[in-house]
């Protein structure tokens, strides 16, 4: 279940790593997990000139980042320029980790690291040969992103909260250290047969299922390393997310549904909306946790219904089953 090489697995926590800025990109299928987000820039921020041209560094590609353990990047060796670890890093998603540090004056430095996240901004500088996006909040929080790819724009982001210190300088230092580590010998998740950790969520839905749910004109857009949105011009829209978590408990608007081939999923209708989730356990783990596949379908057009949304979500789910690695 996303086992980590050389360290114990972090606990899946409901945390919004970057949700202090603009809204989330895509529907959160895990309900208790952090939201997908975007990072915006302020004019005039950054360091030096913006590197130009395509980004072709394989070490920071989405496929390479998908298997990197972000908590393994928040070690004393890598964060030591900022301070020492005050506790163990904890993972809120496969590509996200957070830790609290103490600087030399015993001030708290709260650090979040996000790999491969979507960025909506124009770079304003450079870092380690990559374009840089920086943004600050009034409370002294700074977001520093090294852009690692375009179409869509994605990057490696550090969120730093540093009361009494320079959060942007700390974030710049951390991201630079992380990029160098990614190019050297980054910590990776243990290769486990059947795991979803290295699966691209934009490739898992069959064309037939997409055509049945949307028609011929659907387009996809990755949102982070393990989340993909499928849209047309306007309604409807759908998303697929691969993550580590638990299934919703059955109850009002939450029922079991048979996907065939021996797979039972949980279907959750969003009250008073044509919005439906279908989720199932792909690779069970301990204490109800495991590797989960989540599909959301939503249609806010006037004639849309909850039954229609759930039927479409089930169609998409069935179009995924045969395209996943065998657990």
C-alpha positions in Angstrom: 0.0 0.0 0.0 2.6 2.5 -1.1 5.2 1.0 1.2 8.2 3.3 1.7 11.7 2.2 1.3 13.8 2.6 4.5 11.1 4.3 6.6 7.7 3.5 8.0 4.6 4.6 6.1 3.1 8.0 7.0 -0.4 8.2 8.3 -2.9 9.4 5.7 -4.2 12.7 7.2 -6.9 15.1 6.1 -4.8 18.2 5.4 -5.0 21.0 2.9 -1.4 21.5 1.8 -1.9 24.4 -0.5 -5.5 25.2 -0.1 -4.8 28.7 1.3 -4.5 30.0 -2.3 -6.8 29.6 -5.3 -9.4 26.9 -5.5 -8.9 23.2 -5.9 -8.3 21.8 -9.4 -10.7 18.8 -9.6 -13.1 17.1 -7.3 -11.8 15.5 -4.1 -12.9 11.9 -4.2 -11.5 10.9 -0.8 -13.6 13.5 1.1 -11.2 13.4 4.1 -8.0 13.9 2.0 -6.3 17.2 1.1 -7.7 19.1 -1.8 -5.9 19.6 -5.1 -4.8 23.2 -5.5 -3.1 25.8 -7.6 -0.3 28.3 -6.8 -0.4 31.9 -8.0 2.5 34.3 -8.2 2.9 37.9 -7.3 4.4 40.3 -9.8 8.1 41.0 -9.3 8.9 37.9 -7.2 11.5 35.3 -8.1 15.2 35.0 -8.5 17.0 36.2 -11.6 15.9 35.5 -15.2 13.2 33.0 -16.2 14.8 30.0 -17.9 13.3 29.6 -21.4 12.5 26.7 -23.6 10.9 23.3 -23.0 11.7 21.4 -19.8 13.1 18.0 -20.7 14.9 16.9 -17.5 13.8 13.3 -17.0 14.5 13.5 -13.3 11.6 15.9 -12.7 9.1 14.5 -15.2 5.7 13.5 -13.8 6.4 9.8 -14.4 9.7 10.0 -12.4 8.1 12.1 -9.6 5.2 9.7 -9.3 7.3 7.1 -7.4 9.3 9.5 -5.3 8.7 9.4 -1.5 8.3 13.1 -0.5 8.9 12.3 3.2 12.2 10.9 2.2 13.1 14.3 0.9 12.4 16.0 4.3 15.4 14.6 6.1 18.0 16.4 8.3 20.5 16.2 5.4 18.1 18.0 3.0 16.4 20.4 5.3 19.4 21.1 7.6 20.0 24.6 6.1 16.6 25.6 7.6 16.8 23.8 10.9 16.4 20.4 12.6 13.4 18.1 12.5 11.1 18.7 15.4 9.0 15.6 14.6 8.7 12.8 12.1 7.5 13.9 8.6 4.0 12.7 7.8 2.4 12.0 4.4 -1.0 13.3 3.4 -0.9 11.8 -0.1 1.6 9.8 -2.2 3.1 13.1 -3.5 2.7 15.2 -0.4 4.6 15.4 3.0 4.8 17.9 5.9 7.1 18.4 8.8 7.9 20.9 11.5 11.4 22.2 12.0 13.2 24.3 14.6 15.7 26.9 13.4 18.9 27.8 15.3 17.0 30.4 17.4 14.3 27.7 18.2 11.7 29.4 16.0 9.2 27.0 14.3 9.5 26.4 10.6 6.4 24.5 9.2 7.2 23.0 5.8 5.0 21.2 3.3 6.3 19.6 0.1 4.2 18.8 -2.9 5.5 16.9 -5.9 4.1 17.4 -9.4 1.3 19.7 -8.5 -0.6 22.0 -10.9 0.5 25.6 -11.0 -1.4 28.5 -12.5 1.1 31.3 -12.8 3.7 32.9 -14.9 7.2 32.2 -13.7 9.2 35.2 -12.4 12.6 33.8 -11.9 14.7 30.7 -11.9 16.0 28.0 -9.6 18.4 25.2 -10.4 17.9 25.8 -14.1 14.1 25.6 -13.8 11.5 28.4 -13.9 10.4 29.7 -10.5 7.1 30.8 -9.1 6.8 32.5 -5.7 3.8 33.7 -3.8 3.3 35.0 -0.2 0.4 35.3 2.1 -0.2 38.1 4.7 0.5 35.7 7.6 4.1 35.1 6.5 3.5 31.9 4.5 5.4 31.6 1.2 4.9 29.1 -1.6 8.0 28.4 -3.8 7.6 26.3 -6.9 10.2 25.0 -9.3 8.3 24.4 -12.6 9.0 20.9 -13.9 6.8 20.8 -16.9 4.3 22.5 -19.1 0.9 21.8 -20.7 -0.2 21.8 -18.0 2.2 23.7 -15.9 3.3 21.5 -12.9 6.1 21.8 -10.4 7.7 20.9 -7.1 6.3 23.2 -4.4 7.4 24.0 -0.9 4.9 25.8 1.4 6.8 27.4 4.3 5.3 29.1 7.4 8.1 30.8 9.3 7.0 33.3 11.9 9.9 35.7 12.6 11.9 34.4 9.7 12.1 34.8 5.9 9.7 32.1 4.6 10.5 32.7 0.9 14.2 32.5 1.4 13.7 29.3 3.3 11.4 27.9 0.6 13.9 28.8 -2.1 16.7 27.0 -0.3 14.5 23.9 0.3 13.3 23.6 -3.2 16.8 24.0 -4.6 18.0 21.2 -2.3 15.1 19.0 -3.3 15.7 19.5 -7.0 19.3 18.6 -6.6 18.3 15.4 -4.7 15.8 14.5 -7.4 18.6 14.6 -10.0 20.9 12.6 -7.8 19.4 9.6 -5.9 15.9 10.4 -4.7 14.1 8.1 -2.2 11.5 6.0 -3.9 8.5 3.9 -2.9 9.2 0.2 -2.8 8.1 -1.5 -6.0 5.1 -3.6 -5.1 3.3 -5.8 -7.7 -0.1 -4.4 -8.5 0.4 -1.0 -6.8 -1.2 2.1 -8.2 1.6 4.4 -7.1 3.2 4.6 -10.5 0.0 4.5 -12.6 -0.9 7.6 -14.7 -4.6 8.3 -13.9 -5.1 10.0 -17.3 -4.5 6.7 -19.1 -6.7 4.3 -17.1 -10.1 4.9 -18.6 -10.9 3.1 -21.9 -11.9 5.1 -24.9 -15.2 3.2 -25.2 -16.1 4.2 -21.7 -15.2 7.8 -22.2 -17.2 7.9 -25.4 -20.2 6.4 -23.7 -20.1 8.8 -20.8 -19.1 12.0 -22.7 -19.3 11.5 -26.5 -16.4 11.9 -28.8 -15.0 15.3 -27.6 -13.8 14.7 -24.1 -10.3 16.0 -23.2 -8.2 15.1 -20.1 -6.0 17.2 -17.9 -3.7 15.9 -15.2 -4.1 17.5 -11.8 -1.1 16.5 -9.8 0.6 13.1 -10.0 -2.4 10.8 -9.2 -5.5 12.8 -10.2 -6.9 13.5 -13.7 -9.9 15.5 -14.9 -12.0 14.7 -17.9 -14.0 17.5 -19.4 -15.9 18.9 -22.4 -16.7 22.5 -23.1 -19.1 23.0 -20.2 -20.9 20.1 -18.5 -20.5 17.2 -17.8 -17.1 16.6 -16.2 -15.4 13.7 -14.4 -12.3 12.9 -12.5 -10.2 9.9 -11.6 -8.1 9.7 -8.5 -5.7 7.0 -7.3 -4.9 7.3 -3.6 -4.3 5.6 -0.3 -7.3 5.6 2.0 -10.5 3.9 3.2 -13.9 3.4 1.6 -16.9 5.4 2.6 -19.2 3.7 5.1 -22.6 2.6 3.7 -25.6 4.7 4.7 -27.8 7.4 3.3 -26.9 8.0 -0.3 -24.0 5.5 0.0 -24.7 2.1 -1.4 -22.8 -0.9 -2.9 -22.6 -1.4 -6.6 -21.3 -4.4 -8.6 -18.8 -3.4 -11.3 -18.4 -7.0 -12.5 -15.4 -9.3 -12.5 -15.8 -9.8 -8.8 -15.3 -6.1 -8.0 -17.7 -4.4 -5.5 -17.6 -0.6 -5.3 -19.2 2.0 -3.1 -21.5 4.5 -4.8 -22.1 7.8 -3.2 -24.7 10.3 -4.5 -24.1 13.9 -3.7 -27.4 15.2 -2.2 -29.5 17.4 -4.5 -27.1 17.3 -7.4 -26.2 15.3 -10.4 -22.9 14.4 -8.8 -21.8 10.9 -8.0 -18.7 9.1 -6.7 -17.8 5.5 -7.3 -14.9 4.2 -5.3 -13.4 0.7 -4.7 -10.5 -0.9 -3.0 -7.9 -2.0 -5.5 -5.2 -3.3 -3.2 -6.3 -3.8 0.5 -3.9 -3.1 3.3 -4.2 -3.0 7.1 -7.0 -1.6 9.3 -9.3 -0.9 6.4 -6.7 1.2 4.6 -5.6 0.4 1.1 -5.0 1.6 -2.4 -8.2 3.1 -3.7 -9.6 4.1 -7.1 -12.1 6.9 -7.1 -14.3 8.1 -10.0 -16.4 11.2 -9.8 -19.0 12.3 -12.5 -20.9 15.6 -12.3 -23.3 17.3 -14.6 -24.9 20.6 -13.6 -26.9 21.1 -16.8 -30.6 21.7 -16.2 -31.8 18.3 -17.3 -29.1 16.3 -15.5 -30.1 13.8 -12.8 -28.4 12.0 -9.9 -29.3 8.6 -11.4 -27.7 9.7 -14.7 -24.6 10.9 -13.0 -24.2 7.6 -11.1 -24.8 5.6 -14.2 -22.1 7.5 -16.0 -19.7 7.1 -13.1 -20.3 3.3 -13.1 -19.6 3.2 -16.8 -16.3 5.0 -16.4 -15.4 2.7 -13.4 -16.1 -0.4 -15.5 -13.9 1.1 -18.2 -11.0 1.3 -15.8 -11.0 -2.2 -14.3 -9.2 -4.1 -17.0 -6.6 -1.4 -17.4 -5.1 -1.4 -13.9 -2.2 -3.6 -12.7 -3.3 -6.9 -11.0 -3.2 -6.5 -7.2 
